[in-house]
Amino acid sequence: MPVVSRLVSIILRIGEIGFAAVVAGIIGNDLAVFDDPGEFPEARWIYTIVIAAISILLGILWLVPFAETFALWPGDLLTSFAWFASFGILVDALNKVNCGKVFNWGEITDDGLCPRWKAAEAFAFLSAIFWLVSAITGVWFTYRHPDRQRGVAKNGAGA
């Protein structure tokens, strides 16, 4: 695996872990604070925090660069789809709460439920994008360099 590919993979994995940790922290805090089951869509938060936990675990496991790292692109793609679903359910839930427009992130640094929710939504979207880019990179590397992916060089050269 070329140095640039490894570097891109590591940067993407660190981003995936970081974004998932931010989402898990925000949603976990909200789950701990709110105890009225009818007040907020807790099932959506639980789904999102489970996806965040799985993403952190997979990101850490797949952070270690080894020869087959890019062959894991189907897992990256599925995780990306799970994050896009999480983003969608957060957007849908936010539309039902009086927090302003979904993509109006001007007050994202303020304190309160709406800014935290929008921050979780933003980081869920970023996580989905990073997982998708990891999958695309994996597909590109796997099919562009099939011999390298298997550890076999063409004609004895580094191809």
C-alpha positions in Angstrom: 0.0 0.0 0.0 1.6 3.3 -1.0 2.4 5.9 1.6 -0.2 8.4 0.4 -2.9 5.8 0.6 -2.0 4.8 4.1 -1.9 8.5 5.1 -5.3 9.1 3.6 -6.7 6.0 5.3 -5.3 7.0 8.7 -6.6 10.6 8.4 -10.1 9.4 7.5 -10.1 6.8 10.3 -9.1 9.5 12.9 -11.8 11.8 11.6 -14.4 9.0 11.7 -13.4 8.2 15.3 -13.5 11.8 16.3 -16.8 12.6 14.7 -18.4 9.5 16.2 -17.0 10.4 19.7 -18.5 13.9 19.4 -21.9 12.6 18.4 -21.8 10.0 21.2 -20.8 12.6 23.8 -23.6 15.0 22.7 -26.3 12.4 22.4 -25.1 10.5 25.6 -25.3 13.8 27.6 -28.8 14.5 26.3 -30.0 10.9 27.1 -28.6 11.3 30.6 -30.2 14.7 31.2 -33.7 14.1 29.8 -35.8 11.7 31.7 -39.2 12.4 30.2 -39.8 9.6 27.7 -42.5 11.5 25.9 -40.6 14.8 25.5 -37.9 13.8 23.0 -37.4 11.0 20.5 -35.1 8.8 22.5 -35.3 5.9 20.1 -33.6 8.1 17.5 -30.9 9.1 20.0 -30.3 5.5 21.0 -30.0 4.4 17.3 -27.5 7.3 16.8 -25.4 6.5 19.9 -25.3 2.8 18.9 -24.1 3.8 15.4 -21.5 6.1 17.0 -20.3 3.3 19.3 -20.0 0.8 16.4 -18.2 3.5 14.4 -15.7 4.1 17.2 -15.0 0.4 17.5 -14.6 -0.2 13.8 -12.6 3.0 13.4 -10.1 1.9 16.1 -9.9 -1.7 14.7 -9.4 -0.5 11.1 -7.1 2.3 12.0 -4.2 -0.2 12.2 -2.8 -0.1 8.6 -2.4 -3.6 7.2 -2.4 -5.0 3.7 -6.1 -5.8 3.7 -7.3 -2.4 5.1 -8.7 -1.2 1.8 -10.6 -4.5 1.2 -12.9 -3.5 4.1 -14.7 -1.0 1.9 -18.1 -2.8 2.1 -18.1 -2.2 5.9 -17.2 1.4 5.3 -20.1 1.8 2.9 -22.6 0.1 5.2 -21.4 2.3 8.1 -21.8 5.4 5.9 -25.3 4.4 5.1 -26.0 3.9 8.8 -24.7 7.4 9.4 -26.8 8.9 6.6 -29.8 7.2 8.2 -28.9 8.7 11.6 -28.5 12.1 10.0 -31.9 11.7 8.4 -33.7 10.7 11.6 -32.0 13.6 13.5 -33.2 16.0 10.8 -36.7 14.6 10.8 -36.8 14.8 14.6 -35.5 18.4 14.6 -38.2 19.4 12.2 -40.8 18.4 14.9 -39.1 20.6 17.5 -39.1 24.3 17.5 -35.4 24.8 16.8 -35.5 26.9 13.6 -34.4 25.7 10.2 -32.5 22.5 10.0 -29.4 23.8 8.2 -29.2 27.1 10.1 -26.2 26.3 12.1 -25.3 29.9 13.1 -26.0 29.3 16.8 -24.3 25.9 16.9 -21.8 27.1 19.5 -24.5 28.4 21.9 -25.6 26.4 24.9 -29.0 24.7 24.9 -30.8 21.7 23.4 -31.2 23.0 19.8 -27.6 24.0 19.3 -26.4 20.6 20.7 -28.9 18.8 18.5 -27.7 20.7 15.4 -24.1 20.0 16.4 -24.9 16.2 16.6 -26.6 16.5 13.3 -23.7 18.2 11.7 -21.1 15.7 13.0 -23.3 12.8 12.0 -23.3 14.2 8.5 -19.5 14.7 8.5 -19.1 11.1 9.8 -21.2 9.8 7.0 -19.1 11.7 4.5 -15.8 10.4 5.9 -17.1 6.8 5.9 -18.3 7.2 2.3 -14.9 8.7 1.3 -13.2 5.7 3.0 -15.4 3.3 1.0 -14.7 5.1 -2.3 -10.9 5.1 -1.5 -11.1 1.4 -0.7 -12.9 0.6 -3.9 -10.5 2.8 -5.9 -7.4 1.2 -4.3 -8.8 -2.4 -4.5 -9.7 -2.3 -8.1 -7.0 0.0 -9.4 -4.2 -2.0 -7.7 -5.6 -5.5 -7.3 -2.1 -7.1 -7.2 -1.0 -4.8 -4.4 -4.1 -5.6 -2.5 -3.2 -9.3 -2.6 0.5 -8.5 -1.8 1.7 -9.7 -5.3 3.8 -7.5 -7.5 3.6 -7.6 -11.3 6.7 -8.9 -13.0 8.6 -8.8 -9.7 8.5 -5.0 -9.7 6.8 -2.7 -7.2 4.1 -2.0 -9.8 
